[in-house]
């Protein structure tokens, strides 16, 4: 390291041309206008050295390295100028030594950095290998999570089926109740006709006593109402069969308005008290889709809207609209329910994220809806404000 630090210095290194241009004129002034600097070999470094000029040696490290020459200056002035020049030479030596020391330190630091860089490259190679191994593990974990997510999707579907069954049971029970009541009343009326048979001898008096005119009139109304109840049950079963996609192909060319009407018909009986449903459907072109998946998504979104209004603690309305243009089909599902905060909205599509109490939801409704829309090359957007409501926008592109 110290090869250039502690060595013998040549006067040419200490008094470079720039230094001589500054020092030489000053020496000439001090020595009466006549001064020269000559190296140990007799070469003039600065000025003009006359043959008869007196010379004072410039001693450095106990040896003369140059001479200060002057023809006009007296001995005392020449000696003083020599002393000043020697001090300058020693200062230059210290500066050069410090400069070389700094350069050697920098070079040593550079070598250390180079070695450290080599070690870092080795570490990077090891980290890359480790990263590859971790990536493989992550892929395996992702596959496992996807499998479990599919299981949870299936559980969510089963929960939807359970809620659907509860709503259908409620809807079927209503017409069954009044049909049963009507038939019981009609059975009583038939008993009245049996009593009439025993009193046929009384004729018109018995007819009036048994109030058979009312029985005939009301009996017709009861049968008409019962037929409407039976028709209602048949419609519910038909809608349930259509909604559940029984005996239909996996993909089908259909009108999404039909899916909206079916989902609305199914959910209408399950809506909380004070929640109404309004449809504003414009004509739509047909779309190749998976009806079962579309119906499941629409039912889930409508149910979410009803729950949001119920959680707001006020009556409200779910508005469903559809429209189409050259680009595709757009469906809006709006509610004036409790809405979401900005933080909740940012996490709305995260799997398993839910704002409802434990056990009230798996947090997969919107995730499932997004996956279904993406599977149809569409997109889903949410706009929601706390205590104002939520709008879900579905877009399905049309083949160009």
Rosetta blueprint (number, residue, H / E / L):
1 X L
2 X L
3 X L
4 X L
5 X L
6 X L
7 X L
8 X L
9 X L
10 X L
11 X H
12 X H
13 X H
14 X H
15 X L
16 X L
17 X H
18 X H
19 X H
20 X H
21 X H
22 X H
23 X H
24 X H
25 X H
26 X H
27 X H
28 X H
29 X H
30 X H
31 X L
32 X L
33 X L
34 X L
35 X L
36 X E
37 X E
38 X E
39 X E
40 X L
41 X L
42 X L
43 X L
44 X E
45 X E
46 X E
47 X E
48 X L
49 X L
50 X L
51 X L
52 X L
53 X L
54 X E
55 X E
56 X E
57 X E
58 X E
59 X E
60 X E
61 X L
62 X L
63 X E
64 X E
65 X E
66 X E
67 X E
68 X E
69 X E
70 X E
71 X L
72 X L
73 X L
74 X L
75 X H
76 X H
77 X H
78 X H
79 X H
80 X H
81 X H
82 X H
83 X H
84 X H
85 X H
86 X H
87 X H
88 X H
89 X H
90 X H
91 X H
92 X H
93 X H
94 X H
95 X H
96 X H
97 X H
98 X H
99 X H
100 X H
101 X H
102 X H
103 X H
104 X H
105 X H
106 X H
107 X H
108 X H
109 X H
110 X H
111 X H
112 X H
113 X H
114 X H
115 X H
116 X H
117 X H
118 X H
119 X H
120 X H
121 X H
122 X H
123 X H
124 X H
125 X H
126 X H
127 X H
128 X H
129 X H
130 X H
131 X H
132 X H
133 X H
134 X H
135 X H
136 X H
137 X H
138 X H
139 X H
140 X H
141 X H
142 X H
143 X H
144 X H
145 X H
146 X H
147 X H
148 X H
149 X H
150 X H
151 X H
152 X H
153 X H
154 X H
155 X H
156 X H
157 X H
158 X H
159 X H
160 X H
161 X H
162 X H
163 X H
164 X H
165 X H
166 X H
167 X H
168 X H
169 X H
170 X H
171 X H
172 X H
173 X H
174 X H
175 X H
176 X H
177 X H
178 X H
179 X H
180 X H
181 X H
182 X H
183 X H
184 X H
185 X H
186 X H
187 X H
188 X H
189 X H
190 X H
191 X H
192 X H
193 X H
194 X H
195 X H
196 X H
197 X H
198 X H
199 X L
200 X H
201 X H
202 X H
203 X L
204 X H
205 X H
206 X H
207 X H
208 X H
209 X H
210 X L
211 X L
212 X H
213 X H
214 X H
215 X H
216 X H
217 X H
218 X H
219 X H
220 X H
221 X H
222 X H
223 X H
224 X H
225 X H
226 X H
227 X H
228 X H
229 X H
230 X H
231 X H
232 X H
233 X H
234 X H
235 X H
236 X H
237 X H
238 X H
239 X H
240 X H
241 X H
242 X H
243 X H
244 X L
245 X L
246 X L
247 X L
248 X L
249 X L
250 X L
251 X L
252 X E
253 X E
254 X E
255 X L
256 X H
257 X H
258 X H
259 X H
260 X H
261 X H
262 X H
263 X H
264 X H
265 X H
266 X H
267 X H
268 X H
269 X L
270 X L
271 X L
272 X L
273 X L
274 X L
275 X E
276 X E
277 X E
278 X E
279 X E
280 X E
281 X E
282 X L
283 X L
284 X L
285 X L
286 X L
287 X E
288 X E
289 X E
290 X L
291 X H
292 X H
293 X H
294 X H
295 X H
296 X H
297 X H
298 X H
299 X H
300 X H
301 X H
302 X H
303 X H
304 X H
305 X H
306 X H
307 X H
308 X H
309 X H
310 X H
311 X H
312 X H
313 X L
314 X L
315 X L
316 X E
317 X E
318 X E
319 X E
320 X E
321 X E
322 X E
323 X E
324 X E
325 X L
326 X L
327 X L
328 X E
329 X E
330 X E
331 X E
332 X E
333 X E
334 X E
335 X E
336 X L
337 X L
338 X L
339 X L
340 X L
341 X L
342 X H
343 X H
344 X H
345 X H
346 X H
347 X L
348 X L
349 X L
350 X L
351 X L
352 X L
353 X L
354 X L
355 X L
356 X L
357 X L
358 X L
359 X L
360 X L
361 X L
362 X L
363 X L
364 X L
365 X H
366 X H
367 X H
368 X H
369 X H
370 X H
371 X H
372 X H
373 X H
374 X H
375 X H
376 X L
377 X L
378 X L
379 X E
380 X E
381 X E
382 X E
383 X E
384 X E
385 X E
386 X L
387 X L
388 X L
389 X E
390 X E
391 X E
392 X E
393 X E
394 X E
395 X E
396 X E
397 X E
398 X L
399 X L
400 X L
